[in-house]
Amino acid sequence: MIYSDMKNKVVSVATVVVILIAVIFAVKLGRIKLFNSSKEDPLNGINESKTNEQYTYEAYSIDKMILLNPGDEGDYYREFKTFKSHYKYRYIEYSISKAKPEGIDIDFYKEEEQKDASGSFIDDTYYVTVKYLVINMRDSEEESYFSPQNFMLGVYDDNGFVGKCEPRGHVIENTTAVKGSISLKKDEEAVITTCYCVKEDILQNNNIAVQACAMGESKAVKMPYFLIETDGVIE
């Protein structure tokens, strides 16, 4: 009798172990989700494969937008648990052209984008560049890592801003192309030009802007937007 009870217990334990192993493998294969968060990854639309179709990003409230025209200045300020981020921008200029901008290496093109031997677009795509000065205004003497890759180009109206296009390339004036983040010491400044490849149907919205988001997105942060006037430029 005792032997039979022990045997039954061993069988029960073995069964539980087998079930646990099956669950673990199912989770790893993605067949079972232990957690289901309703919060979406705000950057899940970024085209890592470099073969993207059109991506759309969530809207930002209009009251969080500091609208800058060329020549205007604005501040980006964000407080984290361990440090404060503070940058001052001066919006210098923008350009819209079929011709490839000089001095900027384009990281990638979409398969459907058509260009000639010089790199000029021969389809309904345009090169859009924005040039701006950024100054690290943090109180700390530690270096700050500034990421122009976060600067989305998009459209806005009374309801806010919606990102449409990610940057395709950057260059720091009188230096080299930007890959990833750049390091800025306290009070150090840099003049950066960022390039986008934008379809005509987006530019026809007229209310075009680039979101000067230095440290990853947050809808609670008020930040500058570089306005781009397309009226009279796009046929």
N, C-alpha and C positions, 0 to 999 in steps of 0.2 A: 504493500500500500504506500509506504513511504517512498519507495523507488518510483512508483507510478506518479506520485505528486511531483517529485523532483524532475521527472522526465517531462511532465506537462509544463512546468515552469521554464525549463530550458527551451522547450519548443516555443513558448510564448515570447521569451526574450529574443530568440533568434528571429521570430516573425517581426517583432518591433524593429530590430536592427535592419532587416531587409527593407521594410517600409521606409525607414529613415534614409537609407542609402538611395532608394528610388526617388524620394522627394528631392534630395540634394542634387541628383543628376538632372531631374526635371527642371529645377531652378536654374542650373547652369546652362541648360539648353534653351532656356527662355520659355518653356512650356507652362511654368507656374510662376506667377509674380507674387512675392510675399508682401510687397508694399505697392500701393497705387496712389502716387502723389498727383494731385490735380494741378500743381504748379508746373507749367511747361518751361523747358529750357529756352530762354529768350534768344539764344544764339544758335538754335538748332537749324535755322535756315541757311547758315553760312555754307557756301559751296566748297567742301574740302576736296571733292573729286575733280574740281575744275571743269565740270561738264554740266553745269546747272542750267535749268530752265529759269523762269522768272520767280524770284523769291519775294515774299512780303513779310514784314516784321510788324509787331504790335504797335498800336498807336500810343503816342505820348500826348499828355494834356497840353493845350495851348498856353495855359497859365504857367507852365514850366519852361517856356521858350523865351530866350533872350534873342530877339531878331537883330542881326547885324548886317549892315550893308558895307561894301568896301570902304575902308577908312575908319570904321567903327571899332570900338574896343569892348570887351566883355570878360567876365570872370567865371571860371568853373571852380566850384568849391564843394568838396564832399568830405564828410567826417566818418572815419572808420573807428573800430574799437581800439586799435593800437596806433593810429596815425591820422593826420589830416592831409588831404590833397587839395592844393590850391594852385591853379594856373591862370595867368592872364593872357588873353588873345588879342591880337590886332589883325583884323581881316584886311588883307592887302588887295587881292584881285582874284578874278576868275576868268576862265576862257571856255568857249564852246567851239569845236572845230571838227571837221572830218579828218584833217591832217594829224598825224601822230605828233604829240608834243616832243620837242627836242629835250634830250637829257634825262628822260624818264624811261626806265625799263618796265615794260608791262609784264606782270607776273604770269598771266595766262589770258587766253582768249577762249570764247565759247565756240563750239564747232560750227554753229550757224552764222557767226560773224564773218563777213567777207571784207577782205582788204586787198589793196594792190601791193606791188613789190616794195613800195616805200613805207608801207604800214598804214596808209590812209584808208579809211573805211569807204567802201563803195556800195554799202547797203543802207539800212535805216538806223545805223548806230553812229553815235557821236562820242568824241573824246571830250570829257568835261574835267577841268582842273580847278582846284582852289589853292590859293597861296595865302599863308598866314604866318604870323609871328607868334610864338608861344614862349612865355617866361615862367619858370618855376618860382612860385611865390611862397613855398612852404617855409615855416619858421625853422624847421629842423635843418641841421647841416648835412644830414644824410642825402645821398643821391636819390633822385626820384625817377622812376621808370615810366616814360610817356609812350603811349601806344597809338599812333595815328591810324592803325588798322581798324580801330573801333569807330572811326568816323564814317557813318553811313550817309549816303545820299538818298533823299526821299522827297515826298510831297507833303504839304501841310494845308490845312484850312482851319476854320473856326473850331473844329473838333480836335485838332492837334496834328502831330507829325507821324507819318508812317514811313519807315525805311524801305527802300527798294533795291539799292545797289551797294555792294561792298567795294572798297578800294581795290584797284588793280595794280597800283604802284605808287611809290613815294620817293622824293629826293630832298635832301637837306641842302640848302644853298651853299655853294662853294665846297661841298664835301662829297659824300658818297650816297648811294641809294640806301633807303631805310629798309631793313629786314627785321620785322618784329618790333620790339620796343627800342627806344633810345634812352640813354641816361642823361639826366640834367641835374646839375648841382644847384644849390640855392642861388637864386637870382640869375642863373644862366639862361640864355635864350637861344632859340633856333628858328630859322625861317624854313618852313616846310611847304612843299608843293605835293598835293595828292591828286591822283588821276583816277577817273572812273570811265567806264564804257557804258553809255546810256542809250536806250532805245528811244526813238522819236516819239512814240506814244506816251512815254513818261514825261519827256520834256514839254510836250504840248499842254501839260497840266498848268504850266506857267508858274505856279507856286512851288518852286524847287528850293531845297535847302540842304546843307550838309550839317549833320549833328556833331558838334565838337565834344564828343564823349571821351574823356581821357582815360578813365579807369574802369571800363566795363559799364554796362547799362544799369540804370536804376530810375524808375519812373518817379521817384520821390525827389530827385535832384533837379534843380533848375540849372540850365546850362545854355551856352550860346549856340546859335544856329547861323551859319553863313548863307545868306540869301543869294540866289542865282536868278537873274532876269533872263528869260528866254524869249520874250515877246519881240518879234522882228528878227530873231536869229534863226528860228526854225521855220522853214517854209511850210 
